[in-house]
Amino acid sequence: MSGLTYEAVARFAQQGGLIYFGLIFLAGVAYALWPSKKAEFQHAAHMPLDDEELS
């Protein structure tokens, strides 16, 4: 009988998914907190408050 049981594959998939999504989350946080992006995000945050007409 093979060493690959359902439980082993499920455990591997769960741990791999956790690591994968953890890395994706950390990449998103690093992108959001990157110093060179600060001006871009501040501009985007103030856009709803601008009194300019779009038309």
MMTF fields as JSON, N, C-alpha, C and O atoms, coordinates in Angstrom:
{
  "mmtfVersion": "1.0.0",
  "mmtfProducer": "UNKNOWN",
  "numBonds": 219,
  "numAtoms": 220,
  "numGroups": 55,
  "numChains": 1,
  "numModels": 1,
  "chainsPerModel": [1],
  "groupsPerChain": [55],
  "chainIdList": ["A"],
  "bondAtomList": [4, 2, 8, 6, 12, 10, 16, 14, 20, 18, 24, 22, 28, 26, 32, 30, 36, 34, 40, 38, 44, 42, 48, 46, 52, 50, 56, 54, 60, 58, 64, 62, 68, 66, 72, 70, 76, 74, 80, 78, 84, 82, 88, 86, 92, 90, 96, 94, 100, 98, 104, 102, 108, 106, 112, 110, 116, 114, 120, 118, 124, 122, 128, 126, 132, 130, 136, 134, 140, 138, 144, 142, 148, 146, 152, 150, 156, 154, 160, 158, 164, 162, 168, 166, 172, 170, 176, 174, 180, 178, 184, 182, 188, 186, 192, 190, 196, 194, 200, 198, 204, 202, 208, 206, 212, 210, 216, 214],
  "bondOrderList": [1, 1, 1, 1, 1, 1, 1, 1, 1, 1, 1, 1, 1, 1, 1, 1, 1, 1, 1, 1, 1, 1, 1, 1, 1, 1, 1, 1, 1, 1, 1, 1, 1, 1, 1, 1, 1, 1, 1, 1, 1, 1, 1, 1, 1, 1, 1, 1, 1, 1, 1, 1, 1, 1],
  "groupList": [{"groupName": "MET", "atomNameList": ["N", "CA", "C", "O"], "elementList": ["N", "C", "C", "O"], "formalChargeList": [0, 0, 0, 0], "bondAtomList": [1, 0, 2, 1, 3, 2], "bondOrderList": [1, 1, 2], "singleLetterCode": "M", "chemCompType": "L-PEPTIDE LINKING"}, {"groupName": "SER", "atomNameList": ["N", "CA", "C", "O"], "elementList": ["N", "C", "C", "O"], "formalChargeList": [0, 0, 0, 0], "bondAtomList": [1, 0, 2, 1, 3, 2], "bondOrderList": [1, 1, 2], "singleLetterCode": "S", "chemCompType": "L-PEPTIDE LINKING"}, {"groupName": "GLY", "atomNameList": ["N", "CA", "C", "O"], "elementList": ["N", "C", "C", "O"], "formalChargeList": [0, 0, 0, 0], "bondAtomList": [1, 0, 2, 1, 3, 2], "bondOrderList": [1, 1, 2], "singleLetterCode": "G", "chemCompType": "PEPTIDE LINKING"}, {"groupName": "LEU", "atomNameList": ["N", "CA", "C", "O"], "elementList": ["N", "C", "C", "O"], "formalChargeList": [0, 0, 0, 0], "bondAtomList": [1, 0, 2, 1, 3, 2], "bondOrderList": [1, 1, 2], "singleLetterCode": "L", "chemCompType": "L-PEPTIDE LINKING"}, {"groupName": "THR", "atomNameList": ["N", "CA", "C", "O"], "elementList": ["N", "C", "C", "O"], "formalChargeList": [0, 0, 0, 0], "bondAtomList": [1, 0, 2, 1, 3, 2], "bondOrderList": [1, 1, 2], "singleLetterCode": "T", "chemCompType": "L-PEPTIDE LINKING"}, {"groupName": "TYR", "atomNameList": ["N", "CA", "C", "O"], "elementList": ["N", "C", "C", "O"], "formalChargeList": [0, 0, 0, 0], "bondAtomList": [1, 0, 2, 1, 3, 2], "bondOrderList": [1, 1, 2], "singleLetterCode": "Y", "chemCompType": "L-PEPTIDE LINKING"}, {"groupName": "GLU", "atomNameList": ["N", "CA", "C", "O"], "elementList": ["N", "C", "C", "O"], "formalChargeList": [0, 0, 0, 0], "bondAtomList": [1, 0, 2, 1, 3, 2], "bondOrderList": [1, 1, 2], "singleLetterCode": "E", "chemCompType": "L-PEPTIDE LINKING"}, {"groupName": "ALA", "atomNameList": ["N", "CA", "C", "O"], "elementList": ["N", "C", "C", "O"], "formalChargeList": [0, 0, 0, 0], "bondAtomList": [1, 0, 2, 1, 3, 2], "bondOrderList": [1, 1, 2], "singleLetterCode": "A", "chemCompType": "L-PEPTIDE LINKING"}, {"groupName": "VAL", "atomNameList": ["N", "CA", "C", "O"], "elementList": ["N", "C", "C", "O"], "formalChargeList": [0, 0, 0, 0], "bondAtomList": [1, 0, 2, 1, 3, 2], "bondOrderList": [1, 1, 2], "singleLetterCode": "V", "chemCompType": "L-PEPTIDE LINKING"}, {"groupName": "ARG", "atomNameList": ["N", "CA", "C", "O"], "elementList": ["N", "C", "C", "O"], "formalChargeList": [0, 0, 0, 0], "bondAtomList": [1, 0, 2, 1, 3, 2], "bondOrderList": [1, 1, 2], "singleLetterCode": "R", "chemCompType": "L-PEPTIDE LINKING"}, {"groupName": "PHE", "atomNameList": ["N", "CA", "C", "O"], "elementList": ["N", "C", "C", "O"], "formalChargeList": [0, 0, 0, 0], "bondAtomList": [1, 0, 2, 1, 3, 2], "bondOrderList": [1, 1, 2], "singleLetterCode": "F", "chemCompType": "L-PEPTIDE LINKING"}, {"groupName": "GLN", "atomNameList": ["N", "CA", "C", "O"], "elementList": ["N", "C", "C", "O"], "formalChargeList": [0, 0, 0, 0], "bondAtomList": [1, 0, 2, 1, 3, 2], "bondOrderList": [1, 1, 2], "singleLetterCode": "Q", "chemCompType": "L-PEPTIDE LINKING"}, {"groupName": "ILE", "atomNameList": ["N", "CA", "C", "O"], "elementList": ["N", "C", "C", "O"], "formalChargeList": [0, 0, 0, 0], "bondAtomList": [1, 0, 2, 1, 3, 2], "bondOrderList": [1, 1, 2], "singleLetterCode": "I", "chemCompType": "L-PEPTIDE LINKING"}, {"groupName": "TRP", "atomNameList": ["N", "CA", "C", "O"], "elementList": ["N", "C", "C", "O"], "formalChargeList": [0, 0, 0, 0], "bondAtomList": [1, 0, 2, 1, 3, 2], "bondOrderList": [1, 1, 2], "singleLetterCode": "W", "chemCompType": "L-PEPTIDE LINKING"}, {"groupName": "PRO", "atomNameList": ["N", "CA", "C", "O"], "elementList": ["N", "C", "C", "O"], "formalChargeList": [0, 0, 0, 0], "bondAtomList": [1, 0, 2, 1, 3, 2], "bondOrderList": [1, 1, 2], "singleLetterCode": "P", "chemCompType": "L-PEPTIDE LINKING"}, {"groupName": "LYS", "atomNameList": ["N", "CA", "C", "O"], "elementList": ["N", "C", "C", "O"], "formalChargeList": [0, 0, 0, 0], "bondAtomList": [1, 0, 2, 1, 3, 2], "bondOrderList": [1, 1, 2], "singleLetterCode": "K", "chemCompType": "L-PEPTIDE LINKING"}, {"groupName": "HIS", "atomNameList": ["N", "CA", "C", "O"], "elementList": ["N", "C", "C", "O"], "formalChargeList": [0, 0, 0, 0], "bondAtomList": [1, 0, 2, 1, 3, 2], "bondOrderList": [1, 1, 2], "singleLetterCode": "H", "chemCompType": "L-PEPTIDE LINKING"}, {"groupName": "ASP", "atomNameList": ["N", "CA", "C", "O"], "elementList": ["N", "C", "C", "O"], "formalChargeList": [0, 0, 0, 0], "bondAtomList": [1, 0, 2, 1, 3, 2], "bondOrderList": [1, 1, 2], "singleLetterCode": "D", "chemCompType": "L-PEPTIDE LINKING"}],
  "groupTypeList": [0, 1, 2, 3, 4, 5, 6, 7, 8, 7, 9, 10, 7, 11, 11, 2, 2, 3, 12, 5, 10, 2, 3, 12, 10, 3, 7, 2, 8, 7, 5, 7, 3, 13, 14, 1, 15, 15, 7, 6, 10, 11, 16, 7, 7, 16, 0, 14, 3, 17, 17, 6, 6, 3, 1],
  "groupIdList": [1, 2, 3, 4, 5, 6, 7, 8, 9, 10, 11, 12, 13, 14, 15, 16, 17, 18, 19, 20, 21, 22, 23, 24, 25, 26, 27, 28, 29, 30, 31, 32, 33, 34, 35, 36, 37, 38, 39, 40, 41, 42, 43, 44, 45, 46, 47, 48, 49, 50, 51, 52, 53, 54, 55],
  "secStructList": [7, 7, 1, 7, 7, 2, 2, 2, 2, 2, 2, 2, 2, 2, 2, 2, 2, 2, 2, 2, 2, 2, 2, 2, 2, 2, 2, 2, 2, 2, 2, 2, 2, 7, 4, 4, 4, 2, 2, 2, 2, 2, 2, 2, 2, 2, 4, 4, 4, 7, 7, 7, 7, 7, 7],
  "xCoordList": [0.84, 0.0, 0.889, 1.942, 0.44, 1.213, 1.223, 0.305, 2.262, 2.361, 1.497, 1.364, 0.909, 0.054, -1.385, -2.132, -1.746, -3.129, -3.879, -3.282, -5.178, -5.999, -5.587, -5.496, -5.341, -4.966, -3.647, -3.5, -2.683, -1.38, -1.508, -0.917, -2.267, -2.456, -3.229, -2.895, -4.26, -5.046, -4.194, -4.3, -3.346, -2.473, -1.484, -1.24, -0.915, 0.021, -0.665, -0.096, -1.892, -2.627, -2.985, -2.929, -3.349, -3.698, -2.478, -2.558, -1.368, -0.16, 0.377, 0.824, 0.328, 0.775, -0.097, 0.409, -1.406, -2.316, -2.1, -2.145, -1.864, -1.599, -0.346, -0.339, 0.703, 1.959, 1.757, 2.211, 1.077, 0.843, 0.067, 0.495, -1.063, -1.866, -1.199, -1.407, -0.408, 0.367, 1.382, 1.557, 2.051, 3.018, 2.323, 2.835, 1.163, 0.404, -0.014, 0.078, -0.472, -0.861, 0.333, 0.214, 1.467, 2.657, 3.13, 3.607, 3.004, 3.363, 2.427, 2.874, 1.157, 0.204, 0.473, 0.394, 0.786, 1.11, 2.399, 2.478, 3.4, 4.652, 4.417, 5.0, 3.56, 3.248, 2.541, 2.86, 1.593, 0.833, 1.682, 1.433, 2.664, 3.485, 4.814, 5.633, 5.039, 6.301, 6.404, 5.453, 7.52, 7.63, 7.387, 6.83, 7.783, 7.609, 6.146, 5.818, 5.271, 3.851, 3.022, 1.821, 3.634, 2.898, 2.148, 0.975, 2.797, 2.147, 0.985, -0.059, 1.16, 0.096, -1.136, -2.265, -0.923, -2.039, -2.685, -3.9, -1.902, -2.491, -3.342, -4.405, -2.894, -3.682, -5.003, -6.06, -4.945, -6.148, -7.097, -8.316, -6.552, -7.38, -8.096, -9.185, -7.5, -8.108, -9.003, -9.689, -9.014, -9.821, -11.31, -11.916, -11.937, -13.358, -13.664, -14.794, -12.668, -12.865, -12.624, -12.922, -12.087, -11.818, -13.126, -14.101, -13.152, -14.353, -14.408, -15.271, -13.526, -13.503, -14.632, -14.98, -15.196, -16.21, -15.529, -14.476, -16.103, -15.502, -15.925, -15.247, -17.028, -17.494, -16.935, -17.248],
  "yCoordList": [-1.179, 0.0, 1.247, 1.284, 2.244, 3.47, 4.28, 4.179, 5.077, 5.923, 7.168, 7.907, 7.402, 8.574, 8.225, 7.686, 8.535, 8.325, 9.64, 10.695, 9.558, 10.771, 11.766, 12.967, 11.258, 12.139, 12.847, 14.025, 12.137, 12.745, 13.826, 14.899, 13.543, 14.531, 15.737, 16.875, 15.498, 16.604, 17.474, 18.7, 16.853, 17.614, 18.456, 19.617, 17.861, 18.59, 19.777, 20.866, 19.568, 20.637, 21.748, 22.924, 21.404, 22.416, 23.245, 24.472, 22.594, 23.316, 24.148, 25.279, 23.578, 24.329, 25.541, 26.611, 25.385, 26.51, 27.594, 28.783, 27.184, 28.155, 28.96, 30.183, 28.285, 28.975, 29.889, 31.033, 29.388, 30.171, 31.45, 32.54, 31.328, 32.508, 33.423, 34.636, 32.858, 33.688, 34.542, 35.719, 33.953, 34.716, 35.784, 36.895, 35.452, 36.437, 37.602, 38.761, 37.3, 38.345, 39.23, 40.455, 38.626, 39.412, 40.267, 41.383, 39.759, 40.558, 41.754, 42.847, 41.566, 42.676, 43.724, 44.921, 43.292, 44.234, 44.989, 46.198, 44.294, 44.955, 45.976, 47.06, 45.641, 46.579, 47.811, 48.937, 47.602, 48.72, 49.621, 50.824, 49.065, 49.851, 50.296, 50.892, 50.017, 50.402, 51.924, 52.586, 52.499, 53.953, 54.72, 55.817, 54.185, 54.923, 54.973, 55.75, 54.186, 54.167, 55.112, 55.251, 55.761, 56.581, 57.722, 57.95, 58.429, 59.557, 59.079, 59.729, 57.96, 57.413, 57.037, 57.317, 56.413, 56.013, 57.219, 57.231, 58.223, 59.425, 60.163, 60.683, 60.217, 60.835, 60.079, 60.699, 58.766, 57.952, 58.121, 58.081, 58.306, 58.477, 59.819, 59.935, 60.837, 62.167, 62.407, 63.428, 61.514, 61.702, 61.903, 62.773, 61.148, 61.381, 62.745, 63.227, 63.354, 64.625, 65.835, 66.966, 65.605, 66.705, 67.294, 66.57, 68.613, 69.295, 69.478, 70.202, 68.854, 69.014, 68.237, 67.135, 68.828, 68.126, 67.218, 67.566, 66.063, 65.121, 65.382, 64.927, 66.101, 66.31, 67.546, 67.836],
  "zCoordList": [0.0, 0.0, 0.0, 0.635, -0.716, -0.866, 0.429, 1.242, 0.609, 1.787, 1.698, 2.673, 0.532, 0.36, 0.716, -0.1, 1.916, 2.338, 2.198, 1.984, 2.321, 2.247, 3.33, 3.078, 4.53, 5.644, 5.38, 5.704, 4.793, 4.508, 3.435, 3.554, 2.406, 1.341, 1.861, 1.533, 2.672, 3.229, 4.142, 4.102, 4.966, 5.866, 5.062, 5.389, 4.006, 3.154, 2.478, 2.408, 1.978, 1.307, 2.283, 1.921, 3.499, 4.495, 4.879, 4.952, 5.121, 5.5, 4.34, 4.53, 3.138, 1.965, 1.707, 1.369, 1.864, 1.682, 2.716, 2.4, 3.954, 5.018, 4.719, 4.861, 4.309, 3.981, 2.776, 2.781, 1.739, 0.523, 0.837, 0.457, 1.521, 1.81, 2.834, 2.809, 3.723, 4.641, 3.898, 4.213, 2.914, 2.115, 1.269, 1.13, 0.707, -0.066, 0.834, 0.43, 2.05, 2.991, 3.347, 3.352, 3.641, 3.991, 2.82, 3.025, 1.601, 0.426, 0.288, -0.059, 0.549, 0.487, 1.548, 1.272, 2.745, 3.82, 3.497, 3.716, 2.982, 2.612, 1.508, 1.535, 0.528, -0.553, 0.007, -0.374, 0.9, 1.448, 2.338, 2.411, 3.005, 3.928, 3.333, 4.033, 2.057, 1.415, 1.393, 0.977, 1.823, 1.943, 0.642, 0.684, -0.5, -1.75, -2.196, -3.094, -1.612, -1.968, -1.106, -1.334, -0.123, 0.826, 0.139, 0.434, -0.758, -1.433, -2.299, -2.354, -2.966, -3.814, -2.984, -3.387, -1.844, -1.0, -0.318, -0.117, 0.038, 0.631, -0.393, -0.052, -1.632, -2.685, -2.876, -2.997, -2.902, -3.064, -1.867, -2.035, -0.683, 0.509, 0.511, 1.073, -0.11, -0.116, -1.327, -1.382, -2.281, -3.493, -3.205, -3.832, -2.29, -2.032, -1.409, -1.486, -0.801, -0.118, -1.023, -0.637, -2.22, -3.141, -3.631, -3.835, -3.821, -4.269, -5.768, -6.263, -6.496, -7.947, -8.608, -8.184, -9.651, -10.454, -11.443, -11.977, -11.701, -12.626, -14.063, -14.984, -14.29, -15.667, -16.311, -17.465]
}
